Amino acid sequence: MLSHDALVVVADGKKAVLFRNAAKRGIELEEIERVGPTNLEDESQGRQPDETTPRDEDEATFAKQLTEKLNLMVLQNKVHELAVIADPSTLGVMRKNYHKMLEQKVVKEVAKTLTAATADEIARALA
């Protein structure tokens, strides 16, 4: 069960939606922010294996950018509890970049693509 005011992040390699749990009991998600990639060409991760496409690189870079934002939010004490829903590839990149303090805030991870889902569908995935 998510606590009141928990942060819920729903992401894929191209976008993310941040929600807060507004319910005192249960889950009632309120959207607080939409996040997209910024300056991806400027943040190349160096030499990539030949099978890595530019799209793969962009998606991995976005996942890193998103995780950096979440790390900062945790370090600024803006997150007391976190649930992350992301496609398996994005979730994998995010996990590698979690700050130790962010790791301690994660109460649930779901490896699914739900960026186009409704708040109710996302709440069901978290239940």
C-alpha positions in Angstrom: 0.0 0.0 0.0 1.3 3.4 -0.9 1.3 6.1 1.7 -0.3 9.5 1.3 1.8 11.8 -0.8 4.0 9.0 -2.2 5.5 9.8 -5.6 4.6 7.5 -8.5 6.7 7.6 -11.6 5.4 6.0 -14.8 8.1 6.0 -17.6 9.2 4.6 -20.9 12.2 5.6 -23.0 10.5 8.7 -24.4 8.5 10.2 -21.6 7.5 10.0 -17.9 4.5 11.1 -15.9 4.9 11.9 -12.2 1.9 11.4 -9.8 1.3 11.9 -6.1 -0.9 9.7 -4.1 -3.7 12.0 -2.8 -5.5 9.3 -0.9 -5.2 9.0 2.9 -6.0 5.3 2.4 -5.7 3.4 -0.8 -4.5 4.9 -4.1 -5.8 8.0 -5.8 -3.2 9.4 -8.2 -3.0 13.1 -9.1 -0.7 14.0 -12.0 1.9 16.6 -11.0 4.3 16.7 -13.9 5.2 15.4 -17.4 8.8 14.9 -18.2 10.4 14.5 -21.7 14.0 14.2 -22.9 16.2 17.3 -23.0 19.4 17.8 -25.1 19.9 14.1 -25.8 22.5 14.8 -28.4 24.6 16.6 -25.9 24.6 13.7 -23.4 25.9 10.8 -25.5 27.2 8.0 -23.4 30.3 7.5 -25.4 31.0 4.5 -27.6 28.1 2.1 -27.7 28.1 -1.5 -29.0 27.5 -1.8 -32.7 24.0 -3.3 -32.1 22.9 -0.2 -30.2 20.7 2.1 -32.3 20.5 5.9 -31.9 16.9 5.3 -30.5 18.3 2.9 -27.9 20.9 5.5 -26.9 18.2 8.2 -26.6 16.0 6.0 -24.5 18.9 5.1 -22.2 19.9 8.8 -21.9 16.3 9.8 -21.0 16.2 7.1 -18.4 19.4 8.4 -16.9 18.1 12.0 -17.0 14.9 11.0 -15.3 16.7 9.1 -12.6 19.0 12.1 -12.0 15.8 14.2 -11.5 14.5 11.7 -9.0 17.8 11.4 -7.2 17.8 15.2 -6.8 14.2 15.2 -5.5 15.1 12.6 -2.9 18.3 14.5 -1.8 16.1 17.6 -1.4 13.7 15.6 0.8 10.8 16.0 -1.7 10.2 12.2 -1.8 9.5 10.1 1.2 8.2 7.0 -0.7 8.5 6.1 -4.4 6.9 3.7 -6.8 8.4 3.2 -10.3 6.5 1.7 -13.2 8.6 1.5 -16.4 9.2 -0.7 -19.4 11.8 -3.4 -18.5 14.6 -1.7 -20.5 14.0 1.8 -18.9 13.6 0.3 -15.5 17.0 -1.5 -15.9 18.8 1.7 -16.8 17.1 3.6 -14.0 18.1 1.0 -11.4 21.7 1.3 -12.4 21.6 5.0 -11.7 19.6 5.1 -8.4 21.3 7.0 -5.6 21.6 5.0 -2.4 19.1 7.3 -0.7 16.6 6.8 -3.7 17.0 3.0 -3.4 15.8 3.3 0.2 12.7 5.2 -0.9 11.5 2.7 -3.5 8.6 0.6 -2.2 7.4 -0.8 -5.5 8.7 -1.4 -9.0 6.6 -2.7 -11.9 8.2 -3.6 -15.2 5.4 -2.6 -17.6 4.8 0.1 -20.2 1.9 2.1 -18.8 2.7 5.7 -20.0 -0.5 5.7 -22.0 -2.6 4.2 -19.2 -5.2 6.1 -17.1 -4.6 6.9 -13.4 -7.0 4.1 -12.5 -5.1 1.6 -14.6 -1.9 2.7 -13.0 -3.4 2.4 -9.5 -4.5 -1.1 -10.3 -1.0 -2.0 -11.4 0.3 -0.8 -8.0 -2.3 -2.7 -5.9 
